């Protein structure tokens, strides 16, 4: 089994045509023909994750967020990205990153997020360049905002929820978008959503929710996307039963609530 075998498996699950045009997906570090001894799955590739992969005998990391994002004109130890790429290369570890294509995949971030919240009759919300970003579905029973906030917090294991009461009445229809998906707000409202659960927001987006008339919940980037790590691991284990595929034990949400 080679790095390219794992890459092809992931490409079939999350084709690149689902990715946003600004994204950077696929094999970002390493050789395609390298034999895989073990796979470590994580949301982000950090120095700690690379060290863990080396210690556990894994020479391939599969992650959601791209380890190289934006312009990289040189690879040196003078900046964090260059140092991280050097650490991967020096340890003989390849890196595959499946980002917005995995957000939109039928087995990806947004379907997993909808499942975590227990949504029923889930369908594609139709956002993003691929018209496959975001999901919308229904709760088992209507909830008032305070109860729904607690439901989201417990379901995702989030440290805290930032919420704006932009709608009115009980919540029954819920739209979701893992990560920074505030742009889905109007689309969610048009399709009848009482609330939108996302993972990253700013003040102006939260204010806009009141204008749109929808409850907006920012449940945190890590909590809304981390389920995809288990998704990576399960997919690889199913397709390559003889391969050791494990979930990072050191990667945690970098945000703390005090």
C-alpha positions as CSV (number, residue, x, y, z in Angstrom):
1,X,0.0,0.0,0.0
2,X,1.4,3.4,-1.0
3,X,0.6,7.0,-0.3
4,X,-1.0,7.2,-3.7
5,X,-3.4,4.3,-2.8
6,X,-4.6,6.3,0.2
7,X,-4.8,9.5,-1.8
8,X,-7.0,7.8,-4.5
9,X,-9.3,6.5,-1.8
10,X,-9.8,9.9,-0.3
11,X,-10.2,11.5,-3.7
12,X,-13.0,9.2,-4.5
13,X,-14.7,10.1,-1.2
14,X,-14.1,13.8,-1.6
15,X,-13.5,14.8,-5.3
16,X,-11.5,18.0,-5.9
17,X,-14.4,19.5,-7.9
18,X,-16.2,19.9,-4.5
19,X,-13.4,22.1,-3.2
20,X,-13.5,25.9,-3.3
21,X,-11.2,27.5,-5.9
22,X,-9.0,29.2,-3.2
23,X,-8.4,25.9,-1.4
24,X,-5.3,23.7,-1.3
25,X,-6.2,20.0,-1.2
26,X,-4.5,16.6,-1.9
27,X,-1.0,15.4,-1.3
28,X,0.9,18.4,0.0
29,X,4.1,16.8,1.3
30,X,5.8,13.5,0.4
31,X,6.2,11.0,-2.4
32,X,3.2,9.2,-4.0
33,X,5.1,5.9,-4.3
34,X,6.2,5.7,-0.7
35,X,5.0,2.6,1.2
36,X,2.7,3.4,4.0
37,X,3.6,1.9,7.4
38,X,0.8,3.6,9.3
39,X,-1.7,6.6,9.1
40,X,-2.3,9.2,11.7
41,X,-5.6,11.2,11.3
42,X,-6.0,14.7,12.7
43,X,-7.9,17.9,12.1
44,X,-4.7,20.0,11.9
45,X,-1.0,19.1,11.3
46,X,1.0,20.7,14.1
47,X,4.5,20.0,15.4
48,X,3.0,17.9,18.2
49,X,1.0,15.8,15.7
50,X,4.1,15.2,13.5
51,X,6.1,14.1,16.6
52,X,3.2,11.8,17.6
53,X,3.1,10.3,14.1
54,X,6.8,9.6,14.3
55,X,6.6,8.1,17.7
56,X,3.7,5.8,16.7
57,X,5.4,4.6,13.5
58,X,3.0,6.4,11.1
59,X,4.6,7.9,8.0
60,X,1.4,9.4,6.6
61,X,-0.8,12.1,8.2
62,X,-4.3,12.6,6.8
63,X,-5.7,16.0,8.0
64,X,-8.6,18.3,7.2
65,X,-6.9,21.7,7.3
66,X,-4.1,22.2,4.7
67,X,-0.6,22.2,6.1
68,X,0.4,24.6,3.3
69,X,-2.1,27.4,2.8
70,X,-1.4,30.5,0.8
71,X,1.9,31.6,-0.6
72,X,5.0,29.6,0.4
73,X,8.0,31.0,-1.4
74,X,10.7,29.2,0.7
75,X,11.0,26.3,3.1
76,X,13.2,27.3,6.0
77,X,13.1,27.1,9.8
78,X,12.5,30.9,9.9
79,X,8.7,30.7,9.8
80,X,6.2,28.3,11.3
81,X,4.9,26.8,8.0
82,X,8.4,26.2,6.6
83,X,9.6,24.7,9.9
84,X,6.5,22.4,9.9
85,X,7.1,21.2,6.3
86,X,10.8,20.6,7.2
87,X,9.7,18.6,10.2
88,X,7.5,16.4,8.0
89,X,10.3,15.8,5.5
90,X,13.0,15.2,8.0
91,X,10.8,12.5,9.7
92,X,9.9,11.0,6.3
93,X,6.2,11.7,6.8
94,X,3.8,12.5,4.0
95,X,0.8,14.8,4.4
96,X,-2.6,14.5,2.7
97,X,-5.1,17.3,3.4
98,X,-8.7,17.2,2.4
99,X,-10.4,20.5,3.2
100,X,-13.4,22.1,1.6
101,X,-13.9,19.0,-0.7
102,X,-14.4,17.0,2.5
103,X,-16.7,19.7,3.9
104,X,-19.0,19.0,0.9
105,X,-18.6,15.2,0.6
106,X,-21.6,13.1,1.5
107,X,-19.4,11.4,4.2
108,X,-17.7,14.7,5.2
109,X,-17.8,17.4,7.8
110,X,-21.3,18.8,7.3
111,X,-23.1,15.4,7.1
112,X,-21.2,14.3,10.2
113,X,-22.1,17.6,12.0
114,X,-25.8,17.1,11.1
115,X,-25.6,13.6,12.5
116,X,-24.0,14.7,15.7
117,X,-26.9,17.1,16.3
118,X,-29.4,14.3,15.5
119,X,-31.0,16.1,12.6
120,X,-33.6,14.2,10.5
121,X,-34.5,14.4,6.8
122,X,-31.1,16.0,6.1
123,X,-30.5,17.5,2.7
124,X,-27.9,19.6,0.9
125,X,-28.2,23.3,1.6
126,X,-26.6,24.2,-1.7
127,X,-23.9,26.6,-0.7
128,X,-20.4,27.3,-1.9
129,X,-19.0,27.2,-5.4
130,X,-19.9,23.5,-5.8
131,X,-23.5,24.1,-4.5
132,X,-22.8,21.2,-2.1
133,X,-21.8,23.2,1.1
134,X,-24.0,23.1,4.2
135,X,-26.8,20.8,5.3
136,X,-30.3,21.4,6.6
137,X,-32.6,19.1,8.6
138,X,-35.1,18.9,11.4
139,X,-34.8,18.3,15.2
140,X,-36.8,15.4,16.7
141,X,-38.9,18.0,18.5
142,X,-38.9,21.8,18.7
143,X,-36.6,23.5,21.2
144,X,-36.4,26.9,22.6
145,X,-33.1,28.7,22.0
146,X,-31.6,28.2,25.4
147,X,-32.4,24.4,25.3
148,X,-31.0,24.2,21.8
149,X,-27.8,25.9,22.7
150,X,-27.2,23.3,25.5
151,X,-28.1,20.5,23.1
152,X,-25.4,21.8,20.6
153,X,-22.8,22.3,23.3
154,X,-23.3,18.7,24.7
155,X,-23.6,17.1,21.3
156,X,-20.3,18.5,20.1
157,X,-18.4,18.6,23.3
158,X,-17.9,22.3,22.8
159,X,-16.3,24.4,25.5
160,X,-18.8,27.1,25.0
161,X,-21.3,28.5,22.4
162,X,-21.7,32.1,21.2
163,X,-25.3,32.6,20.2
164,X,-27.4,35.4,18.7
165,X,-31.2,35.3,19.1
166,X,-32.0,36.6,15.6
167,X,-35.1,34.5,15.1
168,X,-38.4,34.1,16.9
169,X,-40.3,31.1,18.3
170,X,-39.1,27.5,18.9
171,X,-36.4,25.9,16.7
172,X,-37.4,23.0,14.6
173,X,-35.4,23.4,11.3
174,X,-31.7,23.7,11.6
175,X,-28.9,24.4,9.0
176,X,-25.3,23.6,9.7
177,X,-21.9,24.5,8.3
178,X,-18.7,23.4,10.0
179,X,-16.1,26.1,10.2
180,X,-16.5,29.6,8.9
181,X,-19.9,29.3,7.1
182,X,-21.6,32.6,8.0
183,X,-22.1,33.1,4.3
184,X,-24.7,30.4,4.4
185,X,-27.0,32.6,6.5
186,X,-29.4,34.0,3.8
187,X,-29.6,30.6,2.1
188,X,-30.5,28.9,5.3
189,X,-33.2,31.5,6.0
190,X,-34.6,31.1,2.5
191,X,-34.9,27.4,3.0
192,X,-36.8,27.7,6.3
193,X,-34.1,27.3,8.9
194,X,-34.9,28.6,12.3
195,X,-31.2,28.4,13.3
196,X,-27.8,28.1,11.7
197,X,-25.0,26.3,13.5
198,X,-21.5,27.2,12.3
199,X,-18.0,27.0,13.7
200,X,-16.4,30.4,13.2
201,X,-17.9,33.9,13.2
202,X,-17.1,37.5,13.8
203,X,-19.0,40.4,15.3
204,X,-20.5,41.7,12.1
205,X,-21.7,38.3,11.0
206,X,-23.4,37.9,14.4
207,X,-25.1,41.3,14.0
208,X,-26.2,40.4,10.5
209,X,-28.1,37.3,11.9
210,X,-30.5,39.7,13.7
211,X,-31.1,41.5,10.4
212,X,-31.7,38.3,8.6
213,X,-34.0,37.0,11.4
214,X,-32.3,33.7,12.2
215,X,-30.7,32.3,15.4
216,X,-27.0,32.0,14.8
217,X,-24.8,29.7,16.9
218,X,-21.0,29.7,16.8
219,X,-20.0,26.4,18.3
220,X,-16.3,26.7,17.6
221,X,-14.2,25.6,14.6
222,X,-12.7,22.6,16.2
223,X,-15.9,21.1,17.7
224,X,-17.9,21.5,14.5
225,X,-15.3,19.8,12.3
226,X,-13.4,17.3,14.5
227,X,-15.8,14.5,13.7
228,X,-14.2,14.3,10.3
229,X,-11.0,12.8,11.9
230,X,-13.0,9.7,12.9
231,X,-14.4,9.8,9.4
232,X,-10.9,9.7,7.8
233,X,-9.9,6.9,10.1
234,X,-13.0,4.7,9.4
235,X,-12.7,5.2,5.7
236,X,-9.0,4.2,5.6
237,X,-9.5,1.3,8.0
238,X,-12.4,0.0,5.8
239,X,-10.5,0.3,2.5
240,X,-7.2,-0.9,3.9
241,X,-7.9,-3.4,6.7
242,X,-4.2,-4.4,7.0
243,X,-3.1,-0.8,7.5
244,X,-2.7,0.8,11.0
245,X,-4.9,3.9,11.0
246,X,-5.2,5.8,14.2
247,X,-6.6,9.1,15.5
248,X,-4.3,11.7,17.0
249,X,-4.3,11.6,20.8
250,X,-2.4,14.9,21.2
251,X,-4.4,17.3,19.0
252,X,-6.9,19.5,20.9
253,X,-8.9,22.6,20.4
254,X,-6.5,25.5,20.8
255,X,-9.3,27.7,22.2
256,X,-10.0,27.6,26.0
257,X,-12.9,29.1,27.9
258,X,-12.3,30.8,31.3
